[in-house]
Amino acid sequence: MLNEMMHRPVVMPELVEYMRTAQAGFPGGVGEIEKFANDNGIPIIPHETAKFIDLFCATIEPRYILEIGTAIGFSASLMAQHLQTEGHLTTIDRYPKMYERAQENFKRLGIEDRVTLLEGDAADILPTLKGSYDLIFMDSAKAKYIDFYPECMRLLRVGGVLIIDDVFQGGTILDDEKDRPKRVRKIHRKLNLLLDTVLNDPDHRSCLVPLGDGLVMVRKEKE
Ligand SMILES: C[S@@+](CC[C@H](N)C(=O)[O-])C[C@H]1O[C@@H](n2cnc3c(N)ncnc32)[C@H](O)[C@@H]1O
C-alpha cells in the first residue's frame, strides 16, 4: 500500500529531500521499522514529521499518549520512547494486517507492557475511552477526522495537544469542491470542515504546520 501523500509534499521538493536526508535516522528498532515501512510502501509519517514529533515529545515529556492509526507501529514506537515513568501509550487500528505486525514490533522493541493496541474502528472505540491524555496523534481515515475531533478534545487534558496529520491533501484542499474528482469530494469537504472548525475555535489554540502533507495542532485551553 502506498502512502501517496508522502510523495505530495507541500514545500519545495529540494527542501523536502533535505529534511529527509540531512536529519539523522532513528537509532535501533524505531529506525528499523521506519526503513521497513518505507522499503515496503507501508504508509507511515514521513521522516520530517517524525523528527518533529520526536523533538516535540522530548519537550513536552508526555505520560499518556493516544494514537489513532497504528499501521505497523512506527509513530507509536517513536512516541513511546518518550513516555515518562508510569506512562502509557494506547493506539488504535482496525486493519489486522497492520496491527498484527505492530504488535510484533512492540514485542521486538520490548515496549509491549507500555503500549496497548486496541483493535477495531476508532469510531466505536473512542467513545469507550476515558481521559486524560497529554498527547493525541490522529493519523487515520481523513474523512473521519471531523467526527473524531470532539472525542479527541474530550479525551485531552487541559494543556494537552492534539496533532492531526495529512490535512492539506497536497494543497488540493484549497480547490473548489466541484473541481475535485467525485471520489475524493467527501474527504475534501470533511477536511475543509475540520480545518474551519479547528482554526475558528475560540476556545483552543491551534497552528498549521507544513510538514509532510500538513499537520494541524490543537492545544486544549479549557474544559
Ligand atoms: C497512515 S497509517 C498510520 C501510520 C502510523 N501513524 C505511523 O506513522 O507509523 C493509517 C492507519 O489508520 C488505520 N485507520 C484508518 N481509519 C481508521 C479507523 N476509523 N479506525 C481505526 N484505524 C483506522 C489504517 O488501518 C492504517 O493502518
The ligand as an SDF file (V2000), in Angstrom:
LIG
                    3D

 27 29  0  0  0  0  0  0  0  0999 V2000
   -1.2060    6.3580    7.7410 C   0  0  0  0  0  0  0  0  0  0  0  0
   -1.4950    4.8850    8.6120 S   0  0  0  0  0  0  0  0  0  0  0  0
   -0.8420    5.2300   10.2200 C   0  0  0  0  0  0  0  0  0  0  0  0
    0.6630    5.3860   10.2580 C   0  0  0  0  0  0  0  0  0  0  0  0
    1.2640    5.4710   11.6210 C   0  0  0  0  0  0  0  0  0  0  0  0
    0.6640    6.5310   12.4070 N   0  0  0  0  0  0  0  0  0  0  0  0
    2.7680    5.7150   11.5350 C   0  0  0  0  0  0  0  0  0  0  0  0
    3.1440    6.8280   11.1350 O   0  0  0  0  0  0  0  0  0  0  0  0
    3.5470    4.8040   11.8630 O   0  0  0  0  0  0  0  0  0  0  0  0
   -3.2210    4.9320    8.9140 C   0  0  0  0  0  0  0  0  0  0  0  0
   -3.7550    3.7350    9.6900 C   0  0  0  0  0  0  0  0  0  0  0  0
   -5.0210    4.1120   10.1920 O   0  0  0  0  0  0  0  0  0  0  0  0
   -5.8640    2.9900   10.2090 C   0  0  0  0  0  0  0  0  0  0  0  0
   -7.2410    3.5050   10.2190 N   0  0  0  0  0  0  0  0  0  0  0  0
   -7.8500    4.2820    9.2790 C   0  0  0  0  0  0  0  0  0  0  0  0
   -9.0920    4.6000    9.6580 N   0  0  0  0  0  0  0  0  0  0  0  0
   -9.2870    4.0120   10.8760 C   0  0  0  0  0  0  0  0  0  0  0  0
  -10.3940    3.9590   11.7780 C   0  0  0  0  0  0  0  0  0  0  0  0
  -11.5360    4.5790   11.5200 N   0  0  0  0  0  0  0  0  0  0  0  0
  -10.2370    3.2590   12.9260 N   0  0  0  0  0  0  0  0  0  0  0  0
   -9.0780    2.6120   13.1950 C   0  0  0  0  0  0  0  0  0  0  0  0
   -7.9970    2.6280   12.3860 N   0  0  0  0  0  0  0  0  0  0  0  0
   -8.1100    3.3120   11.2300 C   0  0  0  0  0  0  0  0  0  0  0  0
   -5.4870    2.2170    8.9360 C   0  0  0  0  0  0  0  0  0  0  0  0
   -5.8130    0.8450    9.0640 O   0  0  0  0  0  0  0  0  0  0  0  0
   -3.9770    2.4760    8.8500 C   0  0  0  0  0  0  0  0  0  0  0  0
   -3.2290    1.4080    9.4040 O   0  0  0  0  0  0  0  0  0  0  0  0
  1  2  1  0
  2  3  1  0
  2 10  1  0
  3  4  1  0
  4  5  1  0
  5  6  1  0
  5  7  1  0
  7  8  2  0
  7  9  1  0
 10 11  1  0
 11 12  1  0
 11 26  1  0
 12 13  1  0
 13 14  1  0
 13 24  1  0
 14 15  1  0
 14 23  1  0
 15 16  2  0
 16 17  1  0
 17 18  1  0
 17 23  2  0
 18 19  1  0
 18 20  2  0
 20 21  1  0
 21 22  2  0
 22 23  1  0
 24 25  1  0
 24 26  1  0
 26 27  1  0
M  CHG  2   2   1   9  -1
M  END
$$$$
